[in-house]
Amino acid sequence: MLPLDRQERIFKDYGVEISKQNMANWIIKGSELWLEPFFERLKEKLLKETFIQADESPLRVLTKDGKPTDSKSYMWLYKSGNYGKQIALYEYQPSRSGKHPKNFLSGFTGLLQTDDYSGYNSVENITRVGCFAHARRYYTDSLKILPKEAEIEKTHAYEAVKYFKEMFHLESKWKELSPEERFKVRNEELKPILEDYLAWLQALQPKVVRKSKLGQAINYSLSNWGLLTNVLLDGQCELDNNGAERAIKPFVIGRKNYLFCKSPHGAKASATVYSIVETAKMNNLNPYNYLKYLFEELPNTKLTNSDSLDHLLPWSETLPEECRRKPKSKE
């Protein structure tokens, strides 16, 4: 997202005087009046899914009631899986407390895939699923600190990475399968690899210093084994939580540009706009044209009746053609 002060300078170069404060107020008011009710309808749809991925990233907000300006706020991300309605929702919250995903996901009763952050344990009536990419990262990090003369192929970390390589190789072959087909082949082909990896972990753990990089890698997998192997419960589950990490990346890139939000109102509006834009992109829509269409239609829609918003949802077949992305030419 382009910072508003930069947009202000660009407009000025073209002879248009629009202050960043005015633009900020437009975004906040447009979000509060029209986009927030639509966000809530998207949230209703998301909570009906049976598989959700989540992640969170810090955000600096300059003015917050009773807290210093340098305290960390967070942008939380919740997205559907590849087999459901394509939805990515962002939520600003003033802390990383587990009460925030608990409240946001109230009513959701499916599988929740995250990293191992304990805050997600607060979410009720769900089954947590772990992330093998995080487990693998511990080993690759330990390989990075080895001296140049080390024989990497003879290290335990390298041996562990081979298990992950085999797992992800199998997953790459199953991308086009249905959830039912993936569930079947995973329990036939992936499960034996997991059992071998577990036996390797249990045999090696007593021989390794727990606080070493390798010891931390082994402990991560063993302490999260239940979460990691829950990938076998449902073919919708992914081997990693990279989908959520990719979905939160546009916010992370934007944050590097604008550095902070000036107020909680601005942070909340940003979360709402990010949600609409990223969900539109996931559904192969043109974000600008889709937002333009929403702002044309929402003022004439009964916002208190959530069903009346369904014709505007990003997967609706009644959306005008200009909202859809044109296929790229093969030339």
Phi and psi restraints in degrees (value plus and minus 20) as a CYANA .aco file:
   2 LEU   PHI     -94.8   -54.8
   2 LEU   PSI     106.7   146.7
   3 PRO   PHI     -76.1   -36.1
   3 PRO   PSI     125.4   165.4
   4 LEU   PHI     -86.2   -46.2
   4 LEU   PSI     -53.8   -13.8
   5 ASP   PHI     -86.7   -46.7
   5 ASP   PSI     -51.7   -11.7
   6 ARG   PHI     -90.6   -50.6
   6 ARG   PSI     -59.6   -19.6
   7 GLN   PHI     -83.1   -43.1
   7 GLN   PSI     -59.3   -19.3
   8 GLU   PHI     -78.2   -38.2
   8 GLU   PSI     -62.7   -22.7
   9 ARG   PHI     -87.7   -47.7
   9 ARG   PSI     -58.8   -18.8
  10 ILE   PHI     -84.0   -44.0
  10 ILE   PSI     -66.2   -26.2
  11 PHE   PHI     -80.5   -40.5
  11 PHE   PSI     -59.2   -19.2
  12 LYS   PHI     -83.8   -43.8
  12 LYS   PSI     -57.1   -17.1
  13 ASP   PHI     -81.0   -41.0
  13 ASP   PSI     -46.2    -6.2
  14 TYR   PHI    -117.9   -77.9
  14 TYR   PSI     -10.2    29.8
  15 GLY   PHI      61.9   101.9
  15 GLY   PSI      -3.0    37.0
  16 VAL   PHI    -129.2   -89.2
  16 VAL   PSI      99.7   139.7
  17 GLU   PHI    -115.2   -75.2
  17 GLU   PSI      80.2   120.2
  18 ILE   PHI    -151.9  -111.9
  18 ILE   PSI      97.7   137.7
  19 SER   PHI     -96.4   -56.4
  19 SER   PSI     132.5   172.5
  20 LYS   PHI     -84.5   -44.5
  20 LYS   PSI     -48.7    -8.7
  21 GLN   PHI     -85.9   -45.9
  21 GLN   PSI     -61.4   -21.4
  22 ASN   PHI     -82.7   -42.7
  22 ASN   PSI     -65.0   -25.0
  23 MET   PHI     -82.2   -42.2
  23 MET   PSI     -60.2   -20.2
  24 ALA   PHI     -81.9   -41.9
  24 ALA   PSI     -63.0   -23.0
  25 ASN   PHI     -84.7   -44.7
  25 ASN   PSI     -58.4   -18.4
  26 TRP   PHI     -81.5   -41.5
  26 TRP   PSI     -64.9   -24.9
  27 ILE   PHI     -83.1   -43.1
  27 ILE   PSI     -65.0   -25.0
  28 ILE   PHI     -85.4   -45.4
  28 ILE   PSI     -66.8   -26.8
  29 LYS   PHI     -87.5   -47.5
  29 LYS   PSI     -62.8   -22.8
  30 GLY   PHI     -81.4   -41.4
  30 GLY   PSI     -56.9   -16.9
  31 SER   PHI     -88.2   -48.2
  31 SER   PSI     -68.7   -28.7
  32 GLU   PHI     -83.1   -43.1
  32 GLU   PSI     -63.1   -23.1
  33 LEU   PHI     -97.2   -57.2
  33 LEU   PSI     -59.7   -19.7
  34 TRP   PHI    -141.8  -101.8
  34 TRP   PSI     -62.0   -22.0
  35 LEU   PHI    -100.7   -60.7
  35 LEU   PSI     -51.4   -11.4
  36 GLU   PHI     -82.7   -42.7
  36 GLU   PSI     -62.7   -22.7
  37 PRO   PHI     -81.4   -41.4
  37 PRO   PSI     -55.7   -15.7
  38 PHE   PHI     -89.6   -49.6
  38 PHE   PSI     -58.9   -18.9
  39 PHE   PHI     -76.3   -36.3
  39 PHE   PSI     -64.0   -24.0
  40 GLU   PHI     -83.6   -43.6
  40 GLU   PSI     -54.5   -14.5
  41 ARG   PHI     -88.8   -48.8
  41 ARG   PSI     -60.3   -20.3
  42 LEU   PHI     -81.5   -41.5
  42 LEU   PSI     -59.2   -19.2
  43 LYS   PHI     -83.7   -43.7
  43 LYS   PSI     -61.3   -21.3
  44 GLU   PHI     -77.8   -37.8
  44 GLU   PSI     -61.9   -21.9
  45 LYS   PHI     -87.2   -47.2
  45 LYS   PSI     -60.9   -20.9
  46 LEU   PHI     -83.0   -43.0
  46 LEU   PSI     -62.4   -22.4
  47 LEU   PHI     -89.5   -49.5
  47 LEU   PSI     -33.7     6.3
  48 LYS   PHI    -106.1   -66.1
  48 LYS   PSI     -29.4    10.6
  49 GLU   PHI     -88.7   -48.7
  49 GLU   PSI     143.7   183.7
  50 THR   PHI    -126.7   -86.7
  50 THR   PSI     -22.7    17.3
  51 PHE   PHI    -165.5  -125.5
  51 PHE   PSI     106.9   146.9
  52 ILE   PHI    -154.6  -114.6
  52 ILE   PSI     122.3   162.3
  53 GLN   PHI    -129.7   -89.7
  53 GLN   PSI     127.9   167.9
  54 ALA   PHI    -160.8  -120.8
  54 ALA   PSI     134.3   174.3
  55 ASP   PHI    -178.3  -138.3
  55 ASP   PSI     148.3   188.3
  56 GLU   PHI    -167.5  -127.5
  56 GLU   PSI     133.0   173.0
  57 SER   PHI    -165.2  -125.2
  57 SER   PSI     121.8   161.8
  58 PRO   PHI     -87.2   -47.2
  58 PRO   PSI     134.0   174.0
  59 LEU   PHI    -166.5  -126.5
  59 LEU   PSI     116.4   156.4
  60 ARG   PHI    -115.1   -75.1
  60 ARG   PSI     104.8   144.8
  61 VAL   PHI    -138.4   -98.4
  61 VAL   PSI     106.9   146.9
  62 LEU   PHI     -91.5   -51.5
  62 LEU   PSI     -58.5   -18.5
  63 THR   PHI    -143.8  -103.8
  63 THR   PSI      97.6   137.6
  64 LYS   PHI    -158.1  -118.1
  64 LYS   PSI     121.3   161.3
  65 ASP   PHI     -79.8   -39.8
  65 ASP   PSI      99.9   139.9
  66 GLY   PHI      53.1    93.1
  66 GLY   PSI     -11.5    28.5
  67 LYS   PHI    -146.9  -106.9
  67 LYS   PSI     127.4   167.4
  68 PRO   PHI     -85.3   -45.3
  68 PRO   PSI     134.4   174.4
  69 THR   PHI     -89.1   -49.1
  69 THR   PSI     -36.5     3.5
  70 ASP   PHI    -114.2   -74.2
  70 ASP   PSI     -14.1    25.9
  71 SER   PHI     -94.5   -54.5
  71 SER   PSI     132.4   172.4
  72 LYS   PHI    -106.1   -66.1
  72 LYS   PSI     108.0   148.0
  73 SER   PHI    -121.3   -81.3
  73 SER   PSI     156.2   196.2
  74 TYR   PHI    -159.6  -119.6
  74 TYR   PSI     125.8   165.8
  75 MET   PHI    -123.9   -83.9
  75 MET   PSI     101.1   141.1
  76 TRP   PHI    -119.5   -79.5
  76 TRP   PSI     125.9   165.9
  77 LEU   PHI    -147.1  -107.1
  77 LEU   PSI     110.7   150.7
  78 TYR   PHI    -149.8  -109.8
  78 TYR   PSI     104.6   144.6
  79 LYS   PHI    -154.9  -114.9
  79 LYS   PSI     133.8   173.8
  80 SER   PHI     -97.6   -57.6
  80 SER   PSI     147.3   187.3
  81 GLY   PHI    -102.5   -62.5
  81 GLY   PSI    -199.8  -159.8
  82 ASN   PHI     -90.6   -50.6
  82 ASN   PSI     -38.1     1.9
  83 TYR   PHI    -120.2   -80.2
  83 TYR   PSI     -24.1    15.9
  84 GLY   PHI    -126.7   -86.7
  84 GLY   PSI    -188.0  -148.0
  85 LYS   PHI     -80.5   -40.5
  85 LYS   PSI     118.4   158.4
  86 GLN   PHI    -106.2   -66.2
  86 GLN   PSI      85.4   125.4
  87 ILE   PHI    -158.2  -118.2
  87 ILE   PSI     115.4   155.4
  88 ALA   PHI    -152.5  -112.5
  88 ALA   PSI      98.3   138.3
  89 LEU   PHI    -139.5   -99.5
  89 LEU   PSI     114.5   154.5
  90 TYR   PHI    -127.5   -87.5
  90 TYR   PSI     124.7   164.7
  91 GLU   PHI    -158.4  -118.4
  91 GLU   PSI     104.1   144.1
  92 TYR   PHI     -99.9   -59.9
  92 TYR   PSI     115.6   155.6
  93 GLN   PHI    -162.0  -122.0
  93 GLN   PSI     130.4   170.4
  94 PRO   PHI     -97.9   -57.9
  94 PRO   PSI     -17.7    22.3
  95 SER   PHI    -176.2  -136.2
  95 SER   PSI     159.2   199.2
  96 ARG   PHI    -122.0   -82.0
  96 ARG   PSI      -0.1    39.9
  97 SER   PHI     -82.2   -42.2
  97 SER   PSI     123.6   163.6
  98 GLY   PHI     -85.9   -45.9
  98 GLY   PSI     -32.6     7.4
  99 LYS   PHI     -87.2   -47.2
  99 LYS   PSI     -43.3    -3.3
 100 HIS   PHI     -91.7   -51.7
 100 HIS   PSI     -71.5   -31.5
 101 PRO   PHI     -84.8   -44.8
 101 PRO   PSI     -51.2   -11.2
 102 LYS   PHI     -79.8   -39.8
 102 LYS   PSI     -66.5   -26.5
 103 ASN   PHI     -90.6   -50.6
 103 ASN   PSI     -64.3   -24.3
 104 PHE   PHI     -83.4   -43.4
 104 PHE   PSI     -61.1   -21.1
 105 LEU   PHI    -113.4   -73.4
 105 LEU   PSI      -6.4    33.6
 106 SER   PHI     -78.8   -38.8
 106 SER   PSI     105.6   145.6
 107 GLY   PHI      81.6   121.6
 107 GLY   PSI     -37.6     2.4
 108 PHE   PHI    -101.3   -61.3
 108 PHE   PSI     114.0   154.0
 109 THR   PHI    -149.5  -109.5
 109 THR   PSI       1.8    41.8
 110 GLY   PHI    -121.5   -81.5
 110 GLY   PSI    -164.9  -124.9
 111 LEU   PHI    -118.0   -78.0
 111 LEU   PSI     110.9   150.9
 112 LEU   PHI    -137.6   -97.6
 112 LEU   PSI      95.3   135.3
 113 GLN   PHI    -121.7   -81.7
 113 GLN   PSI     107.8   147.8
 114 THR   PHI    -167.5  -127.5
 114 THR   PSI    -197.6  -157.6
 115 ASP   PHI     -97.8   -57.8
 115 ASP   PSI    -185.4  -145.4
 116 ASP   PHI    -111.4   -71.4
 116 ASP   PSI      -4.6    35.4
 117 TYR   PHI     -77.6   -37.6
 117 TYR   PSI     106.0   146.0
 118 SER   PHI     -88.3   -48.3
 118 SER   PSI     -38.2     1.8
 119 GLY   PHI     -77.6   -37.6
 119 GLY   PSI     -49.0    -9.0
 120 TYR   PHI     -93.2   -53.2
 120 TYR   PSI     -31.0     9.0
 121 ASN   PHI     -86.5   -46.5
 121 ASN   PSI     -38.3     1.7
 122 SER   PHI     -92.7   -52.7
 122 SER   PSI     -39.5     0.5
 123 VAL   PHI     -90.4   -50.4
 123 VAL   PSI     107.8   147.8
 124 GLU   PHI    -113.2   -73.2
 124 GLU   PSI     132.5   172.5
 125 ASN   PHI      42.1    82.1
 125 ASN   PSI      11.7    51.7
 126 ILE   PHI    -148.0  -108.0
 126 ILE   PSI     146.0   186.0
 127 THR   PHI    -133.0   -93.0
 127 THR   PSI     100.8   140.8
 128 ARG   PHI    -101.7   -61.7
 128 ARG   PSI     124.2   164.2
 129 VAL   PHI    -144.9  -104.9
 129 VAL   PSI     114.1   154.1
 130 GLY   PHI    -106.0   -66.0
 130 GLY   PSI    -193.4  -153.4
 131 CYS   PHI    -150.1  -110.1
 131 CYS   PSI      95.0   135.0
 132 PHE   PHI     -91.9   -51.9
 132 PHE   PSI     -42.5    -2.5
 133 ALA   PHI     -85.7   -45.7
 133 ALA   PSI     -59.0   -19.0
 134 HIS   PHI     -86.0   -46.0
 134 HIS   PSI     -61.3   -21.3
 135 ALA   PHI     -82.5   -42.5
 135 ALA   PSI     -62.2   -22.2
 136 ARG   PHI     -86.6   -46.6
 136 ARG   PSI     -56.0   -16.0
 137 ARG   PHI     -80.0   -40.0
 137 ARG   PSI     -52.8   -12.8
 138 TYR   PHI     -80.9   -40.9
 138 TYR   PSI     -59.3   -19.3
 139 TYR   PHI     -93.4   -53.4
 139 TYR   PSI     -63.3   -23.3
 140 THR   PHI     -85.1   -45.1
 140 THR   PSI     -53.7   -13.7
 141 ASP   PHI     -85.5   -45.5
 141 ASP   PSI     -57.4   -17.4
 142 SER   PHI     -89.5   -49.5
 142 SER   PSI     -50.0   -10.0
 143 LEU   PHI     -90.6   -50.6
 143 LEU   PSI     -51.7   -11.7
 144 LYS   PHI     -86.6   -46.6
 144 LYS   PSI     -45.2    -5.2
 145 ILE   PHI    -115.2   -75.2
 145 ILE   PSI     -17.0    23.0
 146 LEU   PHI     -89.5   -49.5
 146 LEU   PSI     127.2   167.2
 147 PRO   PHI     -84.3   -44.3
 147 PRO   PSI     134.8   174.8
 148 LYS   PHI     -78.1   -38.1
 148 LYS   PSI     -51.8   -11.8
 149 GLU   PHI    -102.9   -62.9
 149 GLU   PSI     -22.2    17.8
 150 ALA   PHI     -87.9   -47.9
 150 ALA   PSI     123.9   163.9
 151 GLU   PHI    -107.5   -67.5
 151 GLU   PSI      70.3   110.3
 152 ILE   PHI     -76.6   -36.6
 152 ILE   PSI     -59.4   -19.4
 153 GLU   PHI     -83.8   -43.8
 153 GLU   PSI     -36.0     4.0
 154 LYS   PHI    -120.4   -80.4
 154 LYS   PSI     -14.4    25.6
 155 THR   PHI    -108.9   -68.9
 155 THR   PSI     136.4   176.4
 156 HIS   PHI     -85.8   -45.8
 156 HIS   PSI     -56.0   -16.0
 157 ALA   PHI     -82.2   -42.2
 157 ALA   PSI     -61.6   -21.6
 158 TYR   PHI     -83.7   -43.7
 158 TYR   PSI     -59.3   -19.3
 159 GLU   PHI     -82.7   -42.7
 159 GLU   PSI     -60.4   -20.4
 160 ALA   PHI     -85.0   -45.0
 160 ALA   PSI     -62.3   -22.3
 161 VAL   PHI     -80.1   -40.1
 161 VAL   PSI     -50.2   -10.2
 162 LYS   PHI     -84.2   -44.2
 162 LYS   PSI     -55.2   -15.2
 163 TYR   PHI     -81.1   -41.1
 163 TYR   PSI     -65.2   -25.2
 164 PHE   PHI     -86.8   -46.8
 164 PHE   PSI     -58.3   -18.3
 165 LYS   PHI     -79.6   -39.6
 165 LYS   PSI     -61.2   -21.2
 166 GLU   PHI     -87.6   -47.6
 166 GLU   PSI     -60.6   -20.6
 167 MET   PHI     -81.3   -41.3
 167 MET   PSI     -69.6   -29.6
 168 PHE   PHI     -91.5   -51.5
 168 PHE   PSI     -47.7    -7.7
 169 HIS   PHI     -84.0   -44.0
 169 HIS   PSI     -64.7   -24.7
 170 LEU   PHI     -81.9   -41.9
 170 LEU   PSI     -64.8   -24.8
 171 GLU   PHI     -79.7   -39.7
 171 GLU   PSI     -56.9   -16.9
 172 SER   PHI     -83.5   -43.5
 172 SER   PSI     -47.1    -7.1
 173 LYS   PHI    -100.1   -60.1
 173 LYS   PSI     -37.4     2.6
 174 TRP   PHI    -125.1   -85.1
 174 TRP   PSI     -10.5    29.5
 175 LYS   PHI     -80.7   -40.7
 175 LYS   PSI     -55.1   -15.1
 176 GLU   PHI    -110.0   -70.0
 176 GLU   PSI     -19.6    20.4
 177 LEU   PHI     -98.3   -58.3
 177 LEU   PSI     137.4   177.4
 178 SER   PHI     -93.2   -53.2
 178 SER   PSI     141.7   181.7
 179 PRO   PHI     -75.7   -35.7
 179 PRO   PSI     -58.0   -18.0
 180 GLU   PHI     -86.2   -46.2
 180 GLU   PSI     -60.0   -20.0
 181 GLU   PHI     -89.2   -49.2
 181 GLU   PSI     -60.2   -20.2
 182 ARG   PHI     -85.2   -45.2
 182 ARG   PSI     -60.2   -20.2
 183 PHE   PHI     -77.9   -37.9
 183 PHE   PSI     -63.1   -23.1
 184 LYS   PHI     -86.9   -46.9
 184 LYS   PSI     -71.0   -31.0
 185 VAL   PHI     -91.1   -51.1
 185 VAL   PSI     -50.5   -10.5
 186 ARG   PHI     -82.4   -42.4
 186 ARG   PSI     -64.8   -24.8
 187 ASN   PHI     -92.2   -52.2
 187 ASN   PSI     -38.5     1.5
 188 GLU   PHI    -108.8   -68.8
 188 GLU   PSI     -59.8   -19.8
 189 GLU   PHI    -132.9   -92.9
 189 GLU   PSI     -57.3   -17.3
 190 LEU   PHI     -98.9   -58.9
 190 LEU   PSI     -59.6   -19.6
 191 LYS   PHI     -76.0   -36.0
 191 LYS   PSI     -64.6   -24.6
 192 PRO   PHI     -80.5   -40.5
 192 PRO   PSI     -54.9   -14.9
 193 ILE   PHI     -86.9   -46.9
 193 ILE   PSI     -61.1   -21.1
 194 LEU   PHI     -82.8   -42.8
 194 LEU   PSI     -59.8   -19.8
 195 GLU   PHI     -85.4   -45.4
 195 GLU   PSI     -59.3   -19.3
 196 ASP   PHI     -85.9   -45.9
 196 ASP   PSI     -61.2   -21.2
 197 TYR   PHI     -84.0   -44.0
 197 TYR   PSI     -61.3   -21.3
 198 LEU   PHI     -82.3   -42.3
 198 LEU   PSI     -63.6   -23.6
 199 ALA   PHI     -82.0   -42.0
 199 ALA   PSI     -59.2   -19.2
 200 TRP   PHI     -83.4   -43.4
 200 TRP   PSI     -64.3   -24.3
 201 LEU   PHI     -80.7   -40.7
 201 LEU   PSI     -67.4   -27.4
 202 GLN   PHI     -86.3   -46.3
 202 GLN   PSI     -53.6   -13.6
 203 ALA   PHI     -93.4   -53.4
 203 ALA   PSI     -54.6   -14.6
 204 LEU   PHI    -107.2   -67.2
 204 LEU   PSI     -50.3   -10.3
 205 GLN   PHI     -71.5   -31.5
 205 GLN   PSI     -66.7   -26.7
 206 PRO   PHI     -84.4   -44.4
 206 PRO   PSI     -37.6     2.4
 207 LYS   PHI    -115.6   -75.6
 207 LYS   PSI     -22.9    17.1
 208 VAL   PHI    -136.5   -96.5
 208 VAL   PSI     120.3   160.3
 209 VAL   PHI     -85.3   -45.3
 209 VAL   PSI     103.2   143.2
 210 ARG   PHI     -82.5   -42.5
 210 ARG   PSI     -52.6   -12.6
 211 LYS   PHI    -108.4   -68.4
 211 LYS   PSI     -22.2    17.8
 212 SER   PHI     -92.8   -52.8
 212 SER   PSI     145.8   185.8
 213 LYS   PHI     -78.9   -38.9
 213 LYS   PSI     -62.6   -22.6
 214 LEU   PHI     -87.1   -47.1
 214 LEU   PSI     -60.8   -20.8
 215 GLY   PHI     -81.1   -41.1
 215 GLY   PSI     -59.7   -19.7
 216 GLN   PHI     -86.2   -46.2
 216 GLN   PSI     -57.7   -17.7
 217 ALA   PHI     -84.1   -44.1
 217 ALA   PSI     -65.6   -25.6
 218 ILE   PHI     -84.7   -44.7
 218 ILE   PSI     -63.3   -23.3
 219 ASN   PHI     -84.5   -44.5
 219 ASN   PSI     -56.8   -16.8
 220 TYR   PHI     -79.2   -39.2
 220 TYR   PSI     -69.0   -29.0
 221 SER   PHI     -84.3   -44.3
 221 SER   PSI     -63.4   -23.4
 222 LEU   PHI     -88.9   -48.9
 222 LEU   PSI     -62.6   -22.6
 223 SER   PHI     -91.4   -51.4
 223 SER   PSI     -41.5    -1.5
 224 ASN   PHI    -129.0   -89.0
 224 ASN   PSI      -2.3    37.7
 225 TRP   PHI     -79.2   -39.2
 225 TRP   PSI     -61.2   -21.2
 226 GLY   PHI     -80.8   -40.8
 226 GLY   PSI     -63.3   -23.3
 227 LEU   PHI     -86.1   -46.1
 227 LEU   PSI     -62.7   -22.7
 228 LEU   PHI     -84.0   -44.0
 228 LEU   PSI     -65.5   -25.5
 229 THR   PHI     -98.0   -58.0
 229 THR   PSI     -26.1    13.9
 230 ASN   PHI     -86.7   -46.7
 230 ASN   PSI     -30.2     9.8
 231 VAL   PHI     -80.8   -40.8
 231 VAL   PSI     -42.4    -2.4
 232 LEU   PHI     -98.7   -58.7
 232 LEU   PSI     -29.3    10.7
 233 LEU   PHI     -95.3   -55.3
 233 LEU   PSI     -48.2    -8.2
 234 ASP   PHI    -174.5  -134.5
 234 ASP   PSI     115.5   155.5
 235 GLY   PHI     -86.9   -46.9
 235 GLY   PSI     -34.5     5.5
 236 GLN   PHI     -90.7   -50.7
 236 GLN   PSI     -48.1    -8.1
 237 CYS   PHI     -82.3   -42.3
 237 CYS   PSI     126.2   166.2
 238 GLU   PHI    -119.7   -79.7
 238 GLU   PSI     139.5   179.5
 239 LEU   PHI     -92.1   -52.1
 239 LEU   PSI     -41.2    -1.2
 240 ASP   PHI    -160.6  -120.6
 240 ASP   PSI     150.0   190.0
 241 ASN   PHI    -119.5   -79.5
 241 ASN   PSI       4.2    44.2
 242 ASN   PHI     -82.9   -42.9
 242 ASN   PSI     -47.2    -7.2
 243 GLY   PHI     -79.9   -39.9
 243 GLY   PSI     -62.6   -22.6
 244 ALA   PHI     -89.2   -49.2
 244 ALA   PSI     -59.0   -19.0
 245 GLU   PHI     -84.7   -44.7
 245 GLU   PSI     -57.9   -17.9
 246 ARG   PHI     -87.5   -47.5
 246 ARG   PSI     -57.9   -17.9
 247 ALA   PHI     -89.0   -49.0
 247 ALA   PSI     -50.6   -10.6
 248 ILE   PHI    -106.4   -66.4
 248 ILE   PSI     -30.0    10.0
 249 LYS   PHI     -81.6   -41.6
 249 LYS   PSI     -59.9   -19.9
 250 PRO   PHI     -76.5   -36.5
 250 PRO   PSI     -57.8   -17.8
 251 PHE   PHI     -86.5   -46.5
 251 PHE   PSI     -63.8   -23.8
 252 VAL   PHI     -81.2   -41.2
 252 VAL   PSI     -62.3   -22.3
 253 ILE   PHI     -85.1   -45.1
 253 ILE   PSI     -63.4   -23.4
 254 GLY   PHI     -81.8   -41.8
 254 GLY   PSI     -60.8   -20.8
 255 ARG   PHI     -81.0   -41.0
 255 ARG   PSI     -53.9   -13.9
 256 LYS   PHI     -85.5   -45.5
 256 LYS   PSI     -45.8    -5.8
 257 ASN   PHI    -103.9   -63.9
 257 ASN   PSI     -69.5   -29.5
 258 TYR   PHI    -116.8   -76.8
 258 TYR   PSI     -29.1    10.9
 259 LEU   PHI      49.9    89.9
 259 LEU   PSI     -59.0   -19.0
 260 PHE   PHI    -180.0  -140.0
 260 PHE   PSI     145.1   185.1
 261 CYS   PHI    -125.5   -85.5
 261 CYS   PSI     122.2   162.2
 262 LYS   PHI     -96.8   -56.8
 262 LYS   PSI     -44.5    -4.5
 263 SER   PHI    -172.4  -132.4
 263 SER   PSI     141.2   181.2
 264 PRO   PHI     -78.8   -38.8
 264 PRO   PSI     -54.3   -14.3
 265 HIS   PHI     -82.5   -42.5
 265 HIS   PSI     -62.8   -22.8
 266 GLY   PHI     -86.4   -46.4
 266 GLY   PSI     -59.3   -19.3
 267 ALA   PHI     -84.2   -44.2
 267 ALA   PSI     -61.0   -21.0
 268 LYS   PHI     -86.4   -46.4
 268 LYS   PSI     -62.5   -22.5
 269 ALA   PHI     -82.6   -42.6
 269 ALA   PSI     -60.7   -20.7
 270 SER   PHI     -79.5   -39.5
 270 SER   PSI     -64.3   -24.3
 271 ALA   PHI     -79.9   -39.9
 271 ALA   PSI     -61.7   -21.7
 272 THR   PHI     -86.2   -46.2
 272 THR   PSI     -65.4   -25.4
 273 VAL   PHI     -85.9   -45.9
 273 VAL   PSI     -63.9   -23.9
 274 TYR   PHI     -75.3   -35.3
 274 TYR   PSI     -61.9   -21.9
 275 SER   PHI     -80.1   -40.1
 275 SER   PSI     -66.5   -26.5
 276 ILE   PHI     -86.4   -46.4
 276 ILE   PSI     -65.0   -25.0
 277 VAL   PHI     -86.6   -46.6
 277 VAL   PSI     -68.5   -28.5
 278 GLU   PHI     -89.6   -49.6
 278 GLU   PSI     -54.6   -14.6
 279 THR   PHI     -85.9   -45.9
 279 THR   PSI     -59.0   -19.0
 280 ALA   PHI     -80.7   -40.7
 280 ALA   PSI     -65.3   -25.3
 281 LYS   PHI     -83.3   -43.3
 281 LYS   PSI     -58.8   -18.8
 282 MET   PHI     -83.0   -43.0
 282 MET   PSI     -46.7    -6.7
 283 ASN   PHI    -120.1   -80.1
 283 ASN   PSI      -1.9    38.1
 284 ASN   PHI      40.5    80.5
 284 ASN   PSI      19.6    59.6
 285 LEU   PHI    -124.9   -84.9
 285 LEU   PSI     136.7   176.7
 286 ASN   PHI    -100.9   -60.9
 286 ASN   PSI      92.0   132.0
 287 PRO   PHI     -77.3   -37.3
 287 PRO   PSI     -61.7   -21.7
 288 TYR   PHI     -83.8   -43.8
 288 TYR   PSI     -70.9   -30.9
 289 ASN   PHI     -85.1   -45.1
 289 ASN   PSI     -54.0   -14.0
 290 TYR   PHI     -89.1   -49.1
 290 TYR   PSI     -65.4   -25.4
 291 LEU   PHI     -82.0   -42.0
 291 LEU   PSI     -61.5   -21.5
 292 LYS   PHI     -79.3   -39.3
 292 LYS   PSI     -64.1   -24.1
 293 TYR   PHI     -83.8   -43.8
 293 TYR   PSI     -62.0   -22.0
 294 LEU   PHI     -81.6   -41.6
 294 LEU   PSI     -64.1   -24.1
 295 PHE   PHI     -90.1   -50.1
 295 PHE   PSI     -41.4    -1.4
 296 GLU   PHI     -98.8   -58.8
 296 GLU   PSI     -55.8   -15.8
 297 GLU   PHI    -111.7   -71.7
 297 GLU   PSI     -58.3   -18.3
 298 LEU   PHI     -82.1   -42.1
 298 LEU   PSI     -57.6   -17.6
 299 PRO   PHI     -82.0   -42.0
 299 PRO   PSI     -39.6     0.4
 300 ASN   PHI    -126.5   -86.5
 300 ASN   PSI      -3.7    36.3
 301 THR   PHI    -135.0   -95.0
 301 THR   PSI     123.0   163.0
 302 LYS   PHI     -95.5   -55.5
 302 LYS   PSI      78.7   118.7
 303 LEU   PHI     -92.0   -52.0
 303 LEU   PSI     -41.5    -1.5
 304 THR   PHI     -95.8   -55.8
 304 THR   PSI     -34.2     5.8
 305 ASN   PHI    -127.0   -87.0
 305 ASN   PSI      83.9   123.9
 306 SER   PHI     -82.1   -42.1
 306 SER   PSI     -51.6   -11.6
 307 ASP   PHI     -82.6   -42.6
 307 ASP   PSI     -48.5    -8.5
 308 SER   PHI     -90.9   -50.9
 308 SER   PSI     -29.8    10.2
 309 LEU   PHI    -112.3   -72.3
 309 LEU   PSI     -28.3    11.7
 310 ASP   PHI     -85.0   -45.0
 310 ASP   PSI     -48.8    -8.8
 311 HIS   PHI     -91.0   -51.0
 311 HIS   PSI     -31.0     9.0
 312 LEU   PHI    -118.7   -78.7
 312 LEU   PSI     -27.5    12.5
 313 LEU   PHI     -80.4   -40.4
 313 LEU   PSI     128.4   168.4
 314 PRO   PHI     -85.3   -45.3
 314 PRO   PSI     -35.0     5.0
 315 TRP   PHI    -122.3   -82.3
 315 TRP   PSI     -13.8    26.2
 316 SER   PHI     -85.8   -45.8
 316 SER   PSI     115.3   155.3
 317 GLU   PHI     -94.4   -54.4
 317 GLU   PSI     -30.9     9.1
 318 THR   PHI    -112.2   -72.2
 318 THR   PSI     -19.7    20.3
 319 LEU   PHI     -82.6   -42.6
 319 LEU   PSI     123.1   163.1
 320 PRO   PHI     -85.2   -45.2
 320 PRO   PSI     133.7   173.7
 321 GLU   PHI     -81.3   -41.3
 321 GLU   PSI     -50.9   -10.9
 322 GLU   PHI     -87.8   -47.8
 322 GLU   PSI     -36.3     3.7
 323 CYS   PHI     -95.7   -55.7
 323 CYS   PSI     -41.0    -1.0
 324 ARG   PHI    -108.9   -68.9
 324 ARG   PSI     124.6   164.6
 325 ARG   PHI     -89.3   -49.3
 325 ARG   PSI     117.7   157.7
 326 LYS   PHI     -95.8   -55.8
 326 LYS   PSI     115.4   155.4
 327 PRO   PHI     -82.0   -42.0
 327 PRO   PSI     121.7   161.7
 328 LYS   PHI     -88.8   -48.8
 328 LYS   PSI     119.7   159.7
 329 SER   PHI     -88.2   -48.2
 329 SER   PSI     123.9   163.9
 330 LYS   PHI    -101.4   -61.4
 330 LYS   PSI     -29.4    10.6
